[in-house]
Amino acid sequence: MTFKLSEPSCISFSGGRTSAYMLWRFIEANDGLPDDCIVTFANTGKEAEETLRFVDRCSKEWNVPIVWLEYQWAEKTKDRWKVVDFETAARDGEPFEALIHAKKYLPNPVARFCTIELKIRTIANYLWSIGHVEKRSDGENMAIVGIRADEHRRAAKIEPHRRPLVAAGATKETVSQFWAEQPFDLELPNVNGVTPHGNCDLCYLKGANLIESLILEKPSRADWWAKMERECPATKQTGAKWRNDRPTYGEMQVIAREQGQLALAGDETVPCFCGD
């Protein structure tokens, strides 16, 4: 069976509807998760409060322990993680900011180190610390991720055994139908099976039109992103911007507040490990 577990496993819960649906499928198929299956949620500090509440509620409603993890700076790579919980989780980008200051430049579409460090390696370092997996030289981990059958570009980059929803043929319609029938749901808009407000609130990989609408809806969303551009210790200006093909977040925020509209060239949201 696609969701039957027979060996030590780690399920990476992104905090979105798709990965929550995947978690439920594993719980159902195994009559509860076995003791050697660990569920992790890696918090960047820029997730919406609704996402944090959703992760907490899934844990309580389904009676499944979820290990909340955050990146923290440490001299030794293996120590760059810490365990938090719903109450103590960062809510103002603190883990992300610590990473930026350690790297001394901002991530961008070419150097997407935020996903690697804040999510993938943070989970991997935790798993190694408790002896759950054997350390691998590439610094990755073997966590199972919630990638759907209709996410072709993302699915192509992940080993088949780590993306069971693809084998199950689950699509965004499948996920939407599931949540329509549940007594609770993620309290963020579901737009044709997609959650625009999900993951890091103004992630630079989100499409220009989506960034525009999110800033116009709530200009203060850009506060932290603009602050990072101003305070980034990068010696080159290109390292102090999230993207070189768009205005800075500070500029977009000013335009949104003064003119009530932006004029960004449209592009698509780029998928990443952070998931839905």
N, C-alpha and C positions, 0 to 999 in steps of 0.2 A: 504493500500500500504506500502511496506517495507520502502520507503524513505519519506513517508508523515509525517510531523511533526504536532502534535496536543497539545504539552505542552512545557514548557521551556526546552531547550536542549543545550548541548555543544558538538561541533564537534572538536575532537582533530586532528589537521592537523600535521602530522609528518614532512612534507616537501618532502615526496616521491611521486612516481607516483600513488601508490595504494590509499593512503589517499586523494590525489588530485582528483582522479577519483571518490572516494566516495563523496567528497564535491560537485563535479559537478552533481552527481546523485541527491543529496538533493536539489540543486539549481533548477534543471530541474523539479523535482517532485512537488516543492512548488511554482513554478513561481517566484523564488527568495526566499531567506531565510526570515522567519518571524522575527520580531524585537526581540522576546524572544529566538532566537537561536544565540548562541555565538560561533564563531570559534576561536580556540586558536592554537598558535604555540609556543612550549616551546624550547627555544634555549639553548644548553649546552655550546656554544662557540667553539665546535669542529666539527660543521657541515661544509661541504664544501661550499665555496662561491657560487658555482652553486646552492646549495640547497636554500641558502638565496635569491638569485635572482629569483628562481622558486616560492617560497612562495610569494614574492612581486609581481611577474607577474600574478600569479593566482588571487590575490586580485584585481589587476587593470583590467585584461582581463574580469573577471567575475563580476566585480563591487560588491565585497563582502568584508566587513571589516574583517580583521584578527587581533586579539589581540596578539602581540608578547610579550612573557613572559620570564623572566629569574629568576633563583634562586638567592637570596642574603641572606647573613647571617643576622640574627636578633635575639635578645634575645627571643622574643615571636615567637612561631612556625607560628602563623597566619600571621606574617609580613614577612615571608621568600619568597618574590616574588617582582618583579617590572616589570613595563611595559616599553618596549623599542620599537624600530621600525627598519626598514631596515638599516637606516643610523647609528643608535646608538647601534645596536646589537653587542654583544661580538664576537670577531673573533679569540681569542687566548686562549680559554679555561677558561676565568676568572670565570664564574659561577661554573664550575666544580672544579677549583682550590680552590675556596672559600669553597666549600663543603668538599673537602679533608682535608683542614686545620681545619675545624670545627670538623670533625670526627676523625682526627689524624691517619688515616690509609687509604689505598687504597681499593676501592671496588674490588671484585673478583667474580668468578663464583658462589661461595657459598653465599657471602654477597653482593648482587647486589643492594646496596643502591643508586647508582647513578640514576638508572631508577626511583626508588620510589621518591627520593627527587627532582631531577632536572626536572622530567616530571610530574608524577602523583600528588604529593603533591603541587608542584608549581601551577599547574592548579587548584587544589582543593582549595588552600588557596586564590587564586584570586577570584574564583567563590563565596566562602563564603564572601569575603570582599565586594562584590557588591550585596549580598543578592540573588544571583541567585540560590543557592541550600542550603538546610539545612545541617548544619555540621553533619558529621557522626563520631562515636567514633573510627572507624578504620583508619581514616585519608585518606580514598580513595575518589574518585569522580565517577560520573556516566557518564563521557564523552564517546561519541560514537567514536569508533576507527576503522581504516581501516584494518581489517583482512579479508583475502580472504577465499573462500571455500576450496582452496587447502592448506591452512596453518592449518592443523588439530591439531597440538600440541598447537599452540597459541589459536586457536578458542575454544578449550576445557576448557581453563582457564577463559574465558570471558562470562558474561551473554549474552544470545541470543539477547536481545533487544539492546545491545551495539555493535553488529557486523553485521550490515545489509547486507554487501557484502556476507556473508556466506549464508544467506537466499536467496539472489538473485542469488546464484550460480556463482558469479564472480571469475575467476581464473586469474593467471598471463597472460594467453593468452588474456583474455578479456581486461585486463588493457593495455597490449601492443598494441592491435588492436585499442583501443580508442586513444592512444597517437599518433599512426601512422597517424591518420586522423585529428589531431589538427594542428592549425597554429603555435603552440609553444610547447616546451617539456622541461623536465628537461635535462640540458646539462651535464649529466653524462652517462657513458656507460650503455646500457641495454643489459645484458647478459642472454639470454633465459628467459626474464621476471624478472630478478633480477638485483638490482643496487649495485654491490660490493662496490662502493665508497661512498655509502649513509650512513646517520646517522653519529655518531662519526667516524672520518676518520680511526682510528686504534683501534676501540673498542676491548677490550680483549675477547669479546664473538665471534668475527669473527673467522672462521676456520684458522688453522695454515697456510695452503697453501695460503689462501687469504691474511693473514697478510704478508706473505713472498713476494707475488707479489706486494703488495702495497708499501712495504718498498723498494724493488728493483726498482720499478718504480720511486719513489721519496724518497730517504733516509731522507730528512728533515722532512718528515711526522712524524718521530719518535722523533723529538726534544722535543716536549711538554711531550710526554709520558715518555721519559727517564728522563726529568727534574723532573717530579712528583715522580718517583722512587728515585731519588737522594735526593730530598728535603722533602719527606714525613716524618712527625714527629713521625711515628710509632716506638714504643720501641722494637718491635720484627721484625726481618728481614722478616718474613712471611707477615707482614702487610705493608711492603714497596715494595712489588712486586704485579703486576697486576695478575700474575698467577705463581704458583710454578712448573707447568709442562712444562714451556718453559723458554728459556733464557730471561733476562731482555730486555727491548726495546733498551737500550743503547748497549747491546751486539749484538743484531740483527742488529742494525744500523751500527756498526763497521764492522761486517761480510759482510753486503751488500756492503759497500763502498770499502772494501779491497779485497774481494774475488768475489763479484758480484753474490753470491749465498748464500742461507741459507740451512740448513738441518733440518727443523722442521718436527716432526711426524705429519702426516695428521690427521685432525679431522674436524667435521662439525661445521658450524656457529650455535650458539645457538640463537634461536629467543627470542626477548624481546618486551616490550611495545613500544620501540622507533619506531618500524614499518618501512614500506617501502613507 
